[in-house]
Amino acid sequence: MGAHETAADLDRKFGVPGVARVVEGNGRLPKVAVTAGNASGEMYLLGAEVTSWKPQGAEEVLFVSAASKWADGKAIRGGVPICCPWFGNKAGDPKAPAHGFVRAKAWQLESIEKNGGDVTISMATAGDAETRKLWPSDFRLVQRATFGSVLVMELEMTNTGQSSFRFEAALHTYFRVGDIAQVRIRGLDGIRYLDKTDGNREKLQKGELTIGTETDSVYLDTAHTVDLIDGALRRTIEVSKENSRSTVVWNPWIVKSKAMADLGDDEWKQFACVETCNVAGHAIELAPGQKHSMKAIIRTSRS
């Protein structure tokens, strides 16, 4: 978005009447509101963040906190934040923003395309003088989100500089659930993971995963599909992916939720994060001119 472009300016340039419009959202931040045949949804230019996806005839799939700050330079709490170019705390720089800087940055809207009953929104961001203070590499990052009966998010990183760099990336998806106590996560049995709540110790998942305490786990070598089975809402959310070798499962639970200013004290009951990632030992090395694309494909069904 140019320095003086308003939501109305962007809508005149990119909007598709009756399908997708650029409007002012929470905090007067510009967002694309989708009302296509197969789904409705929304995507903010702040962080190129998808904050809503409702397949036709289905309930909302994503969770967004009622306490989210909705301000420039502040990450949105919920939806699908993009964590990049690092995940968690930056090694050797405790003052750097957690999970990188792109989730709190305004992106450029590049296109809105209708394809049958689906809509694809493309947004991009790139290295500049401010990002180089935190990460010296030259890059271009594109997020393409397709809203339809399936939600597809494709995150593409290009090295536009003269030197190789290594980066981590995560589509930090907050799934709305009826009751965290009735959630089961299937597809991780037999997978080794790093337990960040226990000093990053490596452990082995046995059987289906249930969440009954603070959970922050990085599952390794996970190319396959994971199912989130929501007993309260009687639905299954299927998360498949491409070019992603790690999966993070996160819920802050009671104590950490109370310490988070942009999350309600009891909202931990209403979501589970299942994240499509390349993090830790699966960080990506990218030579000058190379691209890397990671994709999350999300479906829902009644269970």
N, C-alpha and C positions, 0 to 999 in steps of 0.2 A: 504494500500500500504506500503510495507516495505521501510525502509529508502533509499535503493539504487535501488528500482524497478522503471524502466522507463515505459512509455506508451508501448514501444515495448516489454518489459519483460512481462507486464500484458497481452498484446495481444497474445503473444505466449502461455500463461497459460490459458486464458479465451476466446479468440476471436473465433468467429464462422464465417469462411469465407463466404462472400456473404450475411451475415445476420447481424452481429454485430462485430465491431472491436474496440479495444482500441487505440486511437490516441491522438496526442497532439492537444488541442483546443486553444482557445484564451488565451494569456499569457503563452502559452506552458503548460497549465494545462491539465492533463490527463482527457479524457472523453470517454464514450462509444458512438459510432455513430451507430445508428440502421438503417438498410435498409431492413426491412422485407417485406413480401408480403402485409400485411394489413396496414402498416404505416412506416414512417421514423421518426427519432427523435434523441435526444441526452441527455445524463445524465453525469454530471461532478462528479468526486470523491470529489471535493470541495463542502462540504455541502450535498453530495448525491443529488444534485440538477438537476431536470429535467428542461432543458432549451428549448426544442423544441419537438413538437408533431404535425405531419401532417398525418392524416388518408389518405389512398390511395384516390387520386382524389380530395382532399380538400386542402384549404389554411392552413397556419400556424395558430395554435390555441393560442399559448403562446406569450407573449410580453417579450422582453429583451431589456434593455436600451442600446443605442449606447454609452453611457458614463460610463457603468459599468467598474469597475477597473480591474477585471481579475487578481487577485494576491492572493497568499497564505495569509490566515488570514483576507481576505476582503470578505464580503458577496457579492454574485452576485446580481445585481439589476435587477430583473425580473425572469421569469421562475416560479419555485415553491420552494422558500426557505422554509426550515423546521425551524419553531420557536419552541424551546424547550431548557431547561425544564421550562422556563417561557416565558410569552407573554408580549410584551411592555417592560416597565422598571421594573427591579427587585425591589420588595418591600424592602425598608430599605437599598438599596445599589445603589445609583444613579450613581456610577462609573462603575457598571457592564455593560457588553454589552447588548444593547437592543435586545429583542427577544431571549435571551439565547446565547449559544456558539456553538451549533452544525452546524449552517449554515455557519460559517467561518472556520470550521475544516475539514481537509482531512480525508475522510472515507476510509475503506477497501472495495475493490471490492471482493465479495464472490462468485458470480456465474453469468453466462449468460446462459439462457435456452431458446431454441426454442420450441414452441408448435404450430404446424401448421403454420399459417401466423403471429403469435404473438411472441414477445420476452419479457421475464421477466428478469430484472436485479436486483440483490440483493446487497446492500451495508450495512455495519455495522460500528458502532462506540461504544466506551465504556468509562467508567470513567477511569481517569488516574490522575497522580500527578497534572497536570495542571488544569484539570476540577475541582478537589477537592478544589482548591483555591477559586473557584467561587461557587461551589455547592458540599457539602460534601458526597453526596450519591453515592453508587456503582450501576451502571446500564449498560445495553446493549440495544442499539437502532438499529433497522433494518428498512431500507426503501426498499420495493419491488415495482418496477414500471413495469407494463406490458404495452407494446406498441402494439396496434392493432387498429382495427376500434373503439375500446373504450380504453381510457387511465385509468388504475386502479393504484392507489398509496395506498399502505398499510404501515402504520407506526406502528411498534410493539415495545413497551417498556417493558423490563424485569427488575425487581428489583433483582440484583445479590448480594445485601448486607444483613446485619443482622438487619436493621432497616427499618421501613415503611417510605415512602416519598410521597410527593404530588407534582405533576407536571402539567404543562400546555403544550399543543401542538397545532400547527397549520400548515396546508399545505397552505401556503400563496400564492395562485395561482394568477398570473398576466395574465388575459385574454386579448389577442390582439383584439382591436375593431377598426372599421373604423372611428368613431367619437363619443366621449363620450356623446355629446349632443343628439345622436340618440339611446342611450341605455336605455332599460327598464329592470328591474329585477322583475321577477314574482315569487310568492311563499312565500312572507314574510308578506302578508296582515294579520293584526290582531295579529302580533307578537310583544312582548315587546322587547325593545332594550336599550342599554346604549350608549348615544351619547358622545363620547370622545372629540368632538369639543365643547361641552357645559357642561363641568365640570362633565362628566359621569352621567348626569341626565338620569333617566329612562323615556322612551317615548313609544308611541304605533304607529306602522306602519299602515298607512291607504292606502290601494290600492297598486298599483305597485310602485316600487321605481325608481325614475329618479335621475340623479346626475347632479346638477347645481351649486355646491359649494364644498368646502372641505368636504369630507365625511369619517368618521371613526366611524363605528357603530358596536356594538357587539350584535347580535340578540340571544335571549335566548330561550332554549327549542325548537330547530329547528332540528328535526330528518328527516324532509321531503326534497323533491327535490326542488331545486331552478333553474329557467331558466333565463339565460341572453340573452335577445333578442336584436340583433345588427341590427338596421335598415339600416346602411350604408353598411355593408357587407352582408346583407340579410341572416343571419344565426342565429340559436338559439343554445346556448351552455347549455346543461343540466348537472347540478351538483347534483348527488345523493351521499349518504354516508351511512356508517355503524359505529355505536358506537361513534357518534359525536353528541353533544347536543348543540353546538353553531355554529353560522355562522358570520363571519366578512365581512363587505363590506367597501372597502377603495379606495379612490382616493385623492391624496394630493392637487389637484387643482393648481392654478397659483402661489401664494406666496410661499407656501411650496416647490413646485417643483424648483423654482429658488434658494432656499436655500440648495438644495441637490446636492452635488458635483458629485454624480454618476447617476444623472438623468438630461436629457436635459430639457431646460426651457419650451418647448412646448410639451414634451412627455406625459404629463398628459392627453392629448386628445386621446391618442392611447391605453389606457388600463383601465380595471376595475378589481379590485381584489375582488373575491368572495372566501372566505377562509373556508375550512372545519376544525373545531376546537373543542377543549375542553379547554375553558379558563374561567377566572373569577370564578363565582360560580360553574362552571362545570369542574374545575380542578379535576384530577384523583388521588385518594389515592391508593397506591400500597404497599401491604405487602411483606415481603421478599419472594422471589421465585415466586411471581405472575407476570403475563403478562397482558398487555392491548394492543389491536390492534384497530386502527382507519383507516377507509378506505374512499377514495374519488373515485367516478366513474364518468368519464366525457365523454359525447357524444356530437356530433354535428349533426345538420340537417339544410337544407335550409329552410328559412322562408319567 
